[in-house]
Amino acid sequence: MPYSAAEVSSYILHLNHSFRHWTGRDLVAPAATQEISETLYHAPFVVVSHNLLADPVFCYANRTAQELWKMDWDAFMQLPSRLSAEPDARQERERLLQTATRQGYVDNYKGIRVTSDGKRFKIDGCILWNVMDNDGVKLGQAATFDRWEWL
């Protein structure tokens, strides 16, 4: 289900706050909501997040992620996140998600992903974390990385 601009802005604040909660670092410097949203969207690193559906669907993908996966916002927001990995890598990806669920986050993950047109790339130094609201209720999971290599 598509989110409104206000819902996306609110989610981004939770995404940023949760990253700080788990890692002690900021994705982007603290600022006004609109500034955080714009800075994160235009960041030179990937930030993606999926919701908590039984088959999670992406609910956020910054511009770098959209360019890397070769998808626009609307297409990304309809993509089950499991499809961002090749079929052979999905079991490993699922183990990673379960570990992050238990621990709160996982640091320095490496793996293979696939673009919308089937091109493969290796990600390195990925951080995956649980996104929570202000009351600690889990909203989804997010990932960020700034290193990838085409295969």
DSSP file (Angstrom, degrees, kcal/mol; ACC not computed):
  #  RESIDUE AA STRUCTURE BP1 BP2  ACC     N-H-->O    O-->H-N    N-H-->O    O-->H-N    TCO  KAPPA ALPHA  PHI   PSI    X-CA   Y-CA   Z-CA
    1    1 A M              0   0    0      0, 0.0    56,-0.0     0, 0.0     2,-0.0   0.000 360.0 360.0 360.0 130.1    0.0    0.0    0.0
    2    2 A P        -     0   0    0      0, 0.0     2,-0.3     0, 0.0    57,-0.1  -0.352 360.0-135.5 -67.0 148.1    1.4    3.4   -0.9
    3    3 A Y        -     0   0    0     56,-0.1     2,-0.0     1,-0.1    74,-0.0  -0.774  15.6-115.3-104.1 149.3    2.1    5.9    1.9
    4    4 A S     >  -     0   0    0     -2,-0.3     4,-2.4     1,-0.1     5,-0.2  -0.319  33.1-105.3 -73.6 165.3    1.3    9.5    1.9
    5    5 A A  H  > S+     0   0    0      1,-0.2     4,-2.5     2,-0.2     5,-0.2   0.886 123.3  51.4 -59.2 -39.7    4.1   12.1    2.0
    6    6 A A  H  > S+     0   0    0      2,-0.2     4,-2.3     1,-0.2    -1,-0.2   0.899 109.9  48.9 -65.7 -40.4    3.3   12.8    5.7
    7    7 A E  H  > S+     0   0    0      2,-0.2     4,-2.6     1,-0.2    -2,-0.2   0.894 111.3  49.7 -66.3 -39.3    3.5    9.1    6.5
    8    8 A V  H  X S+     0   0    0     -4,-2.4     4,-2.5     2,-0.2    -2,-0.2   0.929 111.0  49.5 -64.5 -44.7    6.8    8.8    4.7
    9    9 A S  H  X S+     0   0    0     -4,-2.5     4,-1.6     1,-0.2    -2,-0.2   0.914 112.9  47.0 -60.7 -43.2    8.2   11.8    6.6
   10   10 A S  H  X S+     0   0    0     -4,-2.3     4,-1.8     1,-0.2    -1,-0.2   0.916 111.9  50.5 -63.7 -43.3    7.1   10.3    9.9
   11   11 A Y  H  X S+     0   0    0     -4,-2.6     4,-2.9     1,-0.2    -2,-0.2   0.895 106.0  56.0 -62.3 -40.1    8.5    6.9    9.0
   12   12 A I  H  X S+     0   0    0     -4,-2.5     4,-2.7     1,-0.2    -1,-0.2   0.883 104.9  52.5 -61.3 -38.7   11.9    8.5    8.0
   13   13 A L  H  X S+     0   0    0     -4,-1.6     4,-2.8     2,-0.2    -1,-0.2   0.922 111.9  45.7 -62.4 -42.8   12.1   10.0   11.5
   14   14 A H  H  X S+     0   0    0     -4,-1.8     4,-2.8     2,-0.2   118,-0.5   0.896 112.1  52.2 -65.2 -40.0   11.5    6.6   13.1
   15   15 A L  H  X S+     0   0    0     -4,-2.9     4,-1.9     2,-0.2    -2,-0.2   0.935 114.0  42.3 -60.5 -48.2   14.0    5.1   10.7
   16   16 A N  H  X S+     0   0    0     -4,-2.7     4,-1.9     2,-0.2    11,-0.3   0.916 116.1  48.1 -66.3 -45.2   16.7    7.7   11.6
   17   17 A H  H  X S+     0   0    0     -4,-2.8     4,-2.5    -5,-0.2    -2,-0.2   0.904 111.6  50.3 -63.2 -41.9   15.9    7.5   15.4
   18   18 A S  H  X S+     0   0    0     -4,-2.8     4,-2.4     2,-0.2     5,-0.3   0.885 106.7  54.5 -65.9 -38.6   16.0    3.7   15.3
   19   19 A F  H  X S+     0   0    0     -4,-1.9     4,-2.7    -5,-0.2     6,-0.5   0.936 111.2  45.5 -58.7 -45.5   19.3    3.6   13.6
   20   20 A R  H  X S+     0   0    0     -4,-1.9     4,-2.3     1,-0.2    -2,-0.2   0.907 110.4  54.8 -64.1 -41.7   20.7    5.9   16.3
   21   21 A H  H  < S+     0   0    0     -4,-2.5    -2,-0.2     1,-0.2    -1,-0.2   0.924 117.9  33.9 -56.6 -47.1   19.1    3.7   19.0
   22   22 A W  H  < S+     0   0    0     -4,-2.4    -2,-0.2   108,-0.1    -1,-0.2   0.858 133.2  24.8 -81.0 -36.3   20.8    0.5   17.8
   23   23 A T  H  < S-     0   0    0     -4,-2.7    -3,-0.2     2,-0.3    -2,-0.2   0.644  90.8-126.1-107.9 -16.5   24.1    1.8   16.5
   24   24 A G  S  < S+     0   0    0     -4,-2.3     2,-0.3    -5,-0.4    -4,-0.2   0.543  80.1  98.7  78.3   7.0   24.8    5.0   18.5
   25   25 A R  S    S-     0   0    0     -6,-0.5     2,-0.4    -5,-0.0    -1,-0.3  -0.812  72.0-119.5-122.3 162.9   25.2    6.8   15.2
   26   26 A D        -     0   0    0     -2,-0.3     3,-0.1     1,-0.2    -9,-0.1  -0.839   2.6-150.7-100.8 139.6   23.1    9.0   13.0
   27   27 A L  S    S+     0   0    0     -2,-0.4     2,-0.3     1,-0.3    -1,-0.2   0.939  92.9   0.8 -64.9 -48.6   22.2    8.2    9.4
   28   28 A V  S    S-     0   0    0     -3,-0.1    -1,-0.3    15,-0.0     3,-0.1  -0.944  99.9 -82.3-135.1 157.1   22.0   11.9    8.8
   29   29 A A        -     0   0    0     -2,-0.3    10,-0.1    -3,-0.1    -2,-0.0  -0.273  56.8 -94.3 -60.4 142.2   22.6   14.8   11.1
   30   30 A P        +     0   0    0      0, 0.0     2,-0.3     0, 0.0    -1,-0.1  -0.317  68.5 133.1 -57.3 137.8   19.7   15.7   13.3
   31   31 A A        -     0   0    0     -3,-0.1    -3,-0.0     1,-0.0     5,-0.0  -0.897  58.5 -42.5-164.2-172.4   17.6   18.5   11.8
   32   32 A A     >  -     0   0    0     -2,-0.3     4,-2.5     1,-0.1     5,-0.2  -0.317  62.4-106.2 -64.2 154.1   14.0   19.5   11.0
   33   33 A T  H  > S+     0   0    0      1,-0.2     4,-2.6     2,-0.2     5,-0.2   0.897 119.5  48.3 -51.0 -49.9   11.8   16.7    9.7
   34   34 A Q  H  > S+     0   0    0      1,-0.2     4,-2.5     2,-0.2    -1,-0.2   0.892 111.6  50.3 -62.2 -39.9   11.8   18.1    6.1
   35   35 A E  H  > S+     0   0    0      2,-0.2     4,-2.8     1,-0.2     5,-0.2   0.904 110.5  49.0 -66.5 -40.9   15.6   18.5    6.1
   36   36 A I  H  X S+     0   0    0     -4,-2.5     4,-2.7     2,-0.2     5,-0.3   0.934 112.1  50.0 -62.0 -45.5   16.1   14.9    7.4
   37   37 A S  H  X S+     0   0    0     -4,-2.6     4,-2.2    -5,-0.2    -2,-0.2   0.930 115.0  42.2 -59.0 -47.5   13.7   13.6    4.7
   38   38 A E  H  X S+     0   0    0     -4,-2.5     4,-2.0     2,-0.2    -1,-0.2   0.910 114.9  49.7 -68.4 -42.8   15.5   15.5    1.9
   39   39 A T  H  < S+     0   0    0     -4,-2.8     4,-0.4    -5,-0.2    -2,-0.2   0.928 114.2  45.0 -62.8 -45.2   19.0   14.7    3.1
   40   40 A L  H >< S+     0   0    0     -4,-2.7     3,-0.9    -5,-0.2    -1,-0.2   0.901 111.9  52.2 -66.1 -40.9   18.2   11.0    3.4
   41   41 A Y  H 3< S+     0   0    0     -4,-2.2    22,-2.1    -5,-0.3    23,-0.5   0.883 117.4  37.9 -63.0 -38.1   16.5   10.8    0.1
   42   42 A H  T 3< S+     0   0    0     -4,-2.0    -1,-0.2    -5,-0.2    -2,-0.2   0.301  87.6 131.1 -97.4   8.7   19.4   12.4   -1.7
   43   43 A A    <   -     0   0    0     -3,-0.9    21,-0.4    -4,-0.4     4,-0.1  -0.247  64.4-126.9 -62.8 149.8   22.2   10.7    0.3
   44   44 A P  S    S+     0   0    0      0, 0.0     2,-0.3     0, 0.0    -1,-0.1   0.376  89.6  70.7 -80.4   6.3   25.0    9.1   -1.7
   45   45 A F  S    S-     0   0    0     -5,-0.1    19,-0.3   102,-0.0     2,-0.3  -0.816  91.5 -98.2-118.4 161.3   24.5    5.8    0.2
   46   46 A V  E     +A  145   0A   0     99,-2.7    99,-1.2    -2,-0.3     2,-0.4  -0.590  35.4 176.5 -81.2 136.3   21.6    3.3    0.0
   47   47 A V  E     +A  144   0A   0     -2,-0.3    15,-2.4    97,-0.2     2,-0.3  -0.954  10.1 162.4-136.9 121.7   18.7    3.3    2.5
   48   48 A V  E     -AB 143  61A   0     95,-2.3    95,-2.7    -2,-0.4     2,-0.3  -0.941  11.1-174.7-132.5 156.0   15.8    0.9    2.0
   49   49 A S  E     -AB 142  60A   0     11,-2.3    10,-3.0    -2,-0.3    11,-1.5  -0.993   7.0-158.5-150.8 146.4   13.2   -0.3    4.4
   50   50 A H  E     -AB 141  58A   0     91,-2.7    91,-1.8    -2,-0.3     8,-0.2  -0.867  19.1-120.8-122.6 162.1   10.4   -2.9    4.3
   51   51 A N        -     0   0    0      6,-2.3    89,-0.2    -2,-0.3    90,-0.1   0.010  32.6 -98.2 -85.9-165.8    7.2   -3.2    6.4
   52   52 A L        +     0   0    0     87,-0.4    88,-0.1     4,-0.1    -1,-0.0   0.113  68.3 135.4-108.4  20.8    6.0   -6.1    8.6
   53   53 A L  S    S-     0   0    0      4,-0.2    -3,-0.0     2,-0.1     0, 0.0  -0.192  74.4-103.3 -60.2 162.6    3.7   -7.9    6.2
   54   54 A A  S    S+     0   0    0      1,-0.3    -1,-0.1     2,-0.0     0, 0.0   0.873 127.6  30.3 -56.4 -36.8    4.0  -11.7    6.0
   55   55 A D  S    S-     0   0    0     26,-0.0    -1,-0.3    27,-0.0    -2,-0.1  -0.825 107.6-134.1-118.8  87.0    5.8  -11.1    2.7
   56   56 A P        -     0   0    0      0, 0.0    25,-2.4     0, 0.0    26,-0.5  -0.037  18.3-157.7 -54.1 140.4    7.4   -7.7    3.5
   57   57 A V  B     -F   80   0B   0     23,-0.3    -6,-2.3    24,-0.1    -4,-0.2  -0.902  29.4 -96.8-115.9 144.2    7.1   -5.0    0.8
   58   58 A F  E     +B   50   0A   0     21,-2.4    -8,-0.3    18,-0.4     3,-0.1  -0.344  36.6 176.1 -60.6 138.6    9.5   -2.0    0.6
   59   59 A C  E     +     0   0A   0    -10,-3.0     2,-0.3     1,-0.3    -9,-0.2   0.354  69.0  28.7-122.7  -2.6    8.1    1.1    2.2
   60   60 A Y  E     +B   49   0A   0    -11,-1.5   -11,-2.3    16,-0.1    -1,-0.3  -0.942  53.5 163.2-157.4 139.1   11.1    3.4    1.6
   61   61 A A  E     -B   48   0A   0     -2,-0.3   -13,-0.2   -13,-0.2    15,-0.1  -0.855  27.4-140.3-153.6 117.6   13.9    3.6   -0.9
   62   62 A N     >  -     0   0    0    -15,-2.4     4,-2.4    -2,-0.3     3,-0.2  -0.164  36.5 -93.5 -73.4 175.5   16.1    6.6   -1.3
   63   63 A R  H  > S+     0   0    0    -22,-2.1     4,-2.6     1,-0.2     5,-0.2   0.873 124.8  54.7 -59.6 -40.6   17.2    7.9   -4.7
   64   64 A T  H  > S+     0   0    0    -23,-0.5     4,-2.4   -21,-0.4    -1,-0.2   0.907 109.9  47.7 -61.1 -41.2   20.5    6.0   -4.6
   65   65 A A  H  > S+     0   0    0    -20,-0.3     4,-2.8    -3,-0.2     5,-0.2   0.921 110.7  51.1 -64.3 -44.0   18.6    2.7   -4.0
   66   66 A Q  H  X>S+     0   0    0     -4,-2.4     5,-2.4     1,-0.2     4,-0.8   0.908 112.9  45.7 -60.8 -41.8   16.2    3.5   -6.8
   67   67 A E  H  <5S+     0   0    0     -4,-2.6    -1,-0.2     3,-0.2    -2,-0.2   0.908 113.6  49.4 -67.1 -41.9   19.1    4.1   -9.2
   68   68 A L  H  <5S+     0   0    0     -4,-2.4    -2,-0.2     1,-0.2    -1,-0.2   0.936 118.5  37.3 -63.8 -48.0   21.0    1.0   -8.1
   69   69 A W  H  <5S-     0   0    0     -4,-2.8    47,-2.5    -5,-0.2    -1,-0.2   0.536 108.4-125.9 -82.2  -6.5   18.0   -1.3   -8.4
   70   70 A K  T  <5 +     0   0    0     -4,-0.8     2,-0.3    -5,-0.2    -3,-0.2   0.941  67.3 122.8  60.9  50.9   16.8    0.6  -11.6
   71   71 A M      < -     0   0    0     -5,-2.4    -1,-0.2    -6,-0.2    -2,-0.1  -0.995  57.1-129.0-140.3 144.6   13.3    1.2  -10.2
   72   72 A D     >  -     0   0    0     -2,-0.3     4,-2.5    -3,-0.1     5,-0.2  -0.372  40.9 -94.1 -83.9 174.3   11.3    4.4   -9.6
   73   73 A W  H  > S+     0   0    0      1,-0.2     4,-2.4     2,-0.2     5,-0.2   0.916 122.6  50.3 -54.9 -50.2    9.6    5.1   -6.3
   74   74 A D  H  4 S+     0   0    0      1,-0.2     4,-0.3     2,-0.2    -1,-0.2   0.896 113.0  45.5 -61.2 -42.1    6.2    3.6   -7.3
   75   75 A A  H >4 S+     0   0    0      1,-0.2     3,-1.3     2,-0.2     4,-0.4   0.914 112.5  51.5 -66.9 -42.1    7.7    0.3   -8.6
   76   76 A F  H >< S+     0   0    0     -4,-2.5     3,-1.5     1,-0.3   -18,-0.4   0.892 103.8  58.0 -61.3 -40.0    9.9    0.0   -5.5
   77   77 A M  T 3< S+     0   0    0     -4,-2.4    -1,-0.3     1,-0.3    -2,-0.2   0.516 108.0  47.5 -73.2  -3.2    7.0    0.5   -3.1
   78   78 A Q  T <  S+     0   0    0     -3,-1.3    -1,-0.3    -4,-0.3    -2,-0.2   0.414  89.0 106.7-109.1  -2.8    5.3   -2.5   -4.7
   79   79 A L  S <  S-     0   0    0     -3,-1.5   -21,-2.4    -4,-0.4     2,-0.2  -0.665  70.7-130.4 -86.2 120.1    8.3   -4.8   -4.5
   80   80 A P  B >   -F   57   0B   0      0, 0.0     3,-2.0     0, 0.0   -23,-0.3  -0.524  25.1-129.3 -59.8 131.1    8.4   -7.6   -2.0
   81   81 A S  G >  S+     0   0    0    -25,-2.4     3,-2.0     1,-0.3     4,-0.2   0.783 102.9  68.5 -61.7 -27.7   11.8   -7.1   -0.4
   82   82 A R  G >  S+     0   0    0    -26,-0.5     3,-1.4     1,-0.3    -1,-0.3   0.795  90.3  64.8 -60.2 -26.3   12.7  -10.8   -0.9
   83   83 A L  G <  S+     0   0    0     -3,-2.0    -1,-0.3     1,-0.3    -2,-0.2   0.534  82.6  75.7 -77.5  -4.2   12.8  -10.1   -4.6
   84   84 A S  G <  S+     0   0    0     -3,-2.0    30,-2.2    -4,-0.2     2,-0.3   0.587  95.4  59.3 -78.5  -9.1   15.7   -7.7   -4.2
   85   85 A A  S <  S-     0   0    0     -3,-1.4    28,-0.2    28,-0.3     5,-0.1  -0.861  97.4-101.6-115.8 152.3   17.9  -10.8   -3.7
   86   86 A E    >>  -     0   0    0     26,-0.4     3,-1.3    -2,-0.3     4,-0.7  -0.328  38.2-107.8 -65.6 154.5   18.5  -13.7   -6.1
   87   87 A P  G >4 S+     0   0    0      0, 0.0     3,-0.9     0, 0.0     4,-0.4   0.879 120.7  53.8 -52.4 -40.4   16.5  -16.9   -5.4
   88   88 A D  G 34 S+     0   0    0      1,-0.2     4,-0.3     2,-0.1     3,-0.2   0.743 110.8  47.0 -66.9 -22.7   19.7  -18.7   -4.2
   89   89 A A  G <> S+     0   0    0     -3,-1.3     4,-2.2     1,-0.2    -1,-0.2   0.462  87.4  88.6 -97.5  -3.0   20.5  -15.8   -1.7
   90   90 A R  H <X S+     0   0    0     -3,-0.9     4,-2.3    -4,-0.7    -1,-0.2   0.843  84.2  52.8 -70.2 -34.1   17.0  -15.6   -0.2
   91   91 A Q  H  > S+     0   0    0     -4,-0.4     4,-1.9     2,-0.2    -1,-0.2   0.929 111.8  46.5 -66.5 -43.5   17.5  -18.2    2.5
   92   92 A E  H  > S+     0   0    0     -4,-0.3     4,-2.0     1,-0.2    -2,-0.2   0.903 111.9  52.1 -62.0 -41.7   20.7  -16.4    3.7
   93   93 A R  H  X S+     0   0    0     -4,-2.2     4,-2.3     1,-0.2    -2,-0.2   0.903 107.6  51.9 -61.3 -42.6   18.8  -13.0    3.5
   94   94 A E  H  X S+     0   0    0     -4,-2.3     4,-2.2     1,-0.2    -1,-0.2   0.889 107.5  51.9 -64.0 -39.7   16.0  -14.5    5.7
   95   95 A R  H  X S+     0   0    0     -4,-1.9     4,-2.3     1,-0.2    -1,-0.2   0.908 109.0  51.7 -61.8 -41.2   18.5  -15.6    8.3
   96   96 A L  H  X S+     0   0    0     -4,-2.0     4,-2.4     1,-0.2    -2,-0.2   0.925 109.1  49.4 -60.2 -46.0   20.0  -12.1    8.4
   97   97 A L  H  X S+     0   0    0     -4,-2.3     4,-2.1     1,-0.2    -1,-0.2   0.896 111.1  49.7 -62.3 -40.2   16.5  -10.6    8.9
   98   98 A Q  H  X S+     0   0    0     -4,-2.2     4,-2.0     2,-0.2    -1,-0.2   0.888 109.5  51.1 -66.7 -39.3   15.8  -13.1   11.8
   99   99 A T  H  X S+     0   0    0     -4,-2.3     4,-2.9     1,-0.2     5,-0.3   0.925 110.8  48.6 -62.8 -44.3   19.1  -12.2   13.4
  100  100 A A  H  X S+     0   0    0     -4,-2.4     4,-2.7     1,-0.2    30,-0.3   0.878 108.1  55.3 -63.7 -37.2   18.4   -8.5   13.2
  101  101 A T  H  < S+     0   0    0     -4,-2.1    -1,-0.2    -5,-0.2    -2,-0.2   0.924 114.7  39.4 -60.5 -43.9   14.9   -9.2   14.7
  102  102 A R  H  < S+     0   0    0     -4,-2.0    -2,-0.2     1,-0.2    -1,-0.2   0.917 127.9  31.2 -71.9 -44.4   16.5  -10.9   17.7
  103  103 A Q  H  < S-     0   0    0     -4,-2.9    -3,-0.2    -5,-0.2    -2,-0.2   0.649 102.0-119.6 -92.7 -17.8   19.5   -8.6   18.2
  104  104 A G  S  < S+     0   0    0     -4,-2.7    26,-2.5    -5,-0.3     2,-0.3  -0.134  84.7  12.3 100.3 -37.1   18.0   -5.3   17.0
  105  105 A Y  E     -C  129   0A   0     24,-0.2     2,-0.4    -6,-0.2    24,-0.2  -0.985  59.3-142.2-163.0 163.7   20.6   -4.9   14.2
  106  106 A V  E     -C  128   0A   0     22,-2.7    22,-2.4    -2,-0.3     2,-0.3  -0.995  21.1-154.5-130.7 136.5   23.3   -6.6   12.3
  107  107 A D  E     +     0   0A   0     -2,-0.4    20,-0.2    20,-0.2    19,-0.1  -0.860  64.7  14.1-114.9 146.8   26.5   -4.8   11.2
  108  108 A N  E    S+     0   0A   0     -2,-0.3     2,-0.2    17,-0.3    19,-0.2   0.841  74.2 172.0  66.2  40.4   28.9   -5.5    8.3
  109  109 A Y  E     -C  126   0A   0     17,-2.8    17,-2.5    -3,-0.2     2,-0.4  -0.545  14.6-162.7 -78.2 144.7   26.7   -7.8    6.2
  110  110 A K  E     +     0   0A   0     -2,-0.2     2,-0.3    14,-0.2    14,-0.2  -0.971  24.6 135.5-124.1 143.2   27.9   -8.9    2.7
  111  111 A G  E     -C  123   0A   0     12,-1.7    12,-3.2    -2,-0.4     2,-0.4  -0.988  48.7 -93.6-172.7 174.2   25.6  -10.4    0.1
  112  112 A I  E     -C  122   0A   0     -2,-0.3   -26,-0.4    10,-0.2     2,-0.3  -0.859  36.3-179.8-105.2 135.2   24.5  -10.6   -3.5
  113  113 A R  E     -C  121   0A   0      8,-3.1     8,-2.3    -2,-0.4     2,-0.4  -0.809  15.8-138.2-126.5 169.7   21.5   -8.6   -4.7
  114  114 A V  E     -C  120   0A   0    -30,-2.2     6,-0.2    -2,-0.3     5,-0.0  -0.993  11.8-131.2-136.6 137.8   19.8   -8.3   -8.1
  115  115 A T    >   -     0   0    0      4,-3.0     3,-1.8    -2,-0.4   -45,-0.2  -0.203  38.3 -96.2 -78.3 173.8   18.5   -5.2  -10.0
  116  116 A S  T 3  S+     0   0    0    -47,-2.5   -46,-0.1     1,-0.3    -1,-0.1   0.749 127.4  49.2 -63.9 -23.4   15.0   -5.1  -11.7
  117  117 A D  T 3  S-     0   0    0    -48,-0.2    -1,-0.3     2,-0.1   -47,-0.1   0.235 124.9-100.5-102.0  14.3   16.6   -6.0  -15.0
  118  118 A G  S <  S+     0   0    0     -3,-1.8     2,-0.3     1,-0.3    -2,-0.1   0.481  71.3 145.9  89.0   3.3   18.5   -9.0  -13.5
  119  119 A K        -     0   0    0    -50,-0.1    -4,-3.0     1,-0.0     2,-0.3  -0.580  41.0-136.8 -76.0 136.6   22.0   -7.4  -13.1
  120  120 A R  E     +C  114   0A   0     -2,-0.3    31,-2.2    -6,-0.2     2,-0.3  -0.677  24.7 175.1 -97.3 146.2   23.8   -8.8  -10.0
  121  121 A F  E     -CD 113 150A   0     -8,-2.3    -8,-3.1    -2,-0.3     2,-0.5  -0.994  25.5-129.4-147.4 150.6   25.8   -6.8   -7.5
  122  122 A K  E     -CD 112 149A   0     27,-3.0    27,-2.1    -2,-0.3     2,-0.3  -0.849  19.9-152.8-100.0 130.3   27.6   -7.5   -4.2
  123  123 A I  E     -CD 111 148A   0    -12,-3.2   -12,-1.7    -2,-0.5     2,-0.4  -0.777  12.6-170.6-100.0 149.9   26.9   -5.3   -1.2
  124  124 A D  E     + D   0 147A   0     23,-2.1    23,-0.7    -2,-0.3    22,-0.4  -0.997  61.2  18.1-142.0 141.9   29.5   -4.9    1.5
  125  125 A G  E    S+     0   0A   0     -2,-0.4   -17,-0.3   -16,-0.2     2,-0.2   0.788  78.4 170.9  72.0  28.0   29.4   -3.3    4.9
  126  126 A C  E     -C  109   0A   0    -17,-2.5   -17,-2.8   -19,-0.1     2,-0.5  -0.492  21.8-156.1 -75.8 138.1   25.6   -3.4    5.1
  127  127 A I  E     - E   0 144A   0     17,-2.5    17,-2.1   -20,-0.2     2,-0.4  -0.971   8.5-169.9-112.1 128.6   23.8   -2.5    8.4
  128  128 A L  E     +CE 106 143A   0    -22,-2.4   -22,-2.7    -2,-0.5     2,-0.3  -0.969  13.3 170.7-118.0 132.8   20.3   -3.9    8.9
  129  129 A W  E     -CE 105 142A   0     13,-2.6    13,-2.8    -2,-0.4     2,-0.4  -0.963  36.5-104.5-143.3 159.0   18.2   -2.7   11.8
  130  130 A N  E     - E   0 141A   0    -26,-2.5     2,-0.5    -2,-0.3    11,-0.3  -0.677  32.0-140.3 -80.4 132.0   14.7   -2.8   13.3
  131  131 A V  E     - E   0 140A   0      9,-2.6     8,-3.7    -2,-0.4     9,-1.4  -0.839  27.1-178.4 -95.1 127.5   12.7    0.3   12.8
  132  132 A M  E     - E   0 138A   0     -2,-0.5     6,-0.2  -118,-0.5  -114,-0.2  -0.879  23.1-125.0-125.7 154.7   10.6    1.2   15.8
  133  133 A D    >   -     0   0    0      4,-2.3     3,-1.8    -2,-0.3    -1,-0.0  -0.234  49.6 -82.6 -84.3-174.3    8.1    3.9   16.7
  134  134 A N  T 3  S+     0   0    0      1,-0.3    -1,-0.1     2,-0.1    -2,-0.0   0.696 130.9  52.7 -65.6 -18.7    8.5    6.2   19.8
  135  135 A D  T 3  S-     0   0    0      2,-0.1    -1,-0.3     0, 0.0     3,-0.1   0.348 121.5-104.0 -97.1   5.3    7.0    3.5   22.0
  136  136 A G  S <  S+     0   0    0     -3,-1.8     2,-0.4     1,-0.3    -2,-0.1   0.594  70.8 148.0  84.1  11.0    9.4    0.8   20.9
  137  137 A V        -     0   0    0      1,-0.1    -4,-2.3     2,-0.0    -1,-0.3  -0.676  52.9-115.7 -81.2 128.9    6.8   -0.9   18.6
  138  138 A K  E     + E   0 132A   0     -2,-0.4    -6,-0.3    -6,-0.2     3,-0.1  -0.456  36.4 173.6 -69.6 130.6    8.5   -2.5   15.6
  139  139 A L  E     -     0   0A   0     -8,-3.7   -87,-0.4     1,-0.3     2,-0.3   0.641  58.2 -60.3-106.9 -24.8    7.4   -0.9   12.3
  140  140 A G  E     - E   0 131A   0     -9,-1.4    -9,-2.6   -89,-0.2    -1,-0.3  -0.968  55.3 -80.8 170.8-162.3    9.7   -2.7    9.9
  141  141 A Q  E     -AE  50 130A   0    -91,-1.8   -91,-2.7    -2,-0.3     2,-0.3  -0.977  34.1-165.8-134.8 150.0   13.4   -3.3    9.1
  142  142 A A  E     -AE  49 129A   0    -13,-2.8   -13,-2.6    -2,-0.3     2,-0.3  -0.899   3.1-159.8-133.6 161.0   15.8   -1.1    7.2
  143  143 A A  E     -AE  48 128A   0    -95,-2.7   -95,-2.3    -2,-0.3     2,-0.3  -0.991   5.0-173.8-141.2 148.5   19.2   -1.5    5.6
  144  144 A T  E     +AE  47 127A   0    -17,-2.1   -17,-2.5    -2,-0.3     2,-0.3  -0.997  11.5 156.9-141.0 145.2   22.0    0.9    4.6
  145  145 A F  E     -A   46   0A   0    -99,-1.2   -99,-2.7    -2,-0.3   -19,-0.1  -0.971  25.5-165.4-160.1 155.9   25.2    0.5    2.7
  146  146 A D  S    S+     0   0    0    -22,-0.4     2,-0.4    -2,-0.3   -21,-0.1   0.265  70.8  75.2-127.6   9.1   27.6    2.6    0.7
  147  147 A R  E     +D  124   0A   0    -23,-0.7   -23,-2.1  -101,-0.1     2,-0.3  -0.985  49.5 150.0-128.3 126.4   29.7   -0.1   -1.0
  148  148 A W  E     -D  123   0A   0     -2,-0.4     2,-0.4   -25,-0.2   -25,-0.2  -0.988  23.4-157.2-149.2 154.3   28.7   -2.3   -3.9
  149  149 A E  E     -D  122   0A   0    -27,-2.1   -27,-3.0    -2,-0.3     2,-0.2  -0.998  22.1-123.0-136.2 129.4   30.4   -4.0   -6.8
  150  150 A W  E      D  121   0A   0     -2,-0.4   -29,-0.3   -29,-0.2   -31,-0.0  -0.489 360.0 360.0 -71.1 138.5   28.9   -5.1  -10.0
  151  151 A L              0   0    0    -31,-2.2   -30,-0.2    -2,-0.2    -1,-0.1   0.374 360.0 360.0-106.3 360.0   29.3   -8.8  -10.8
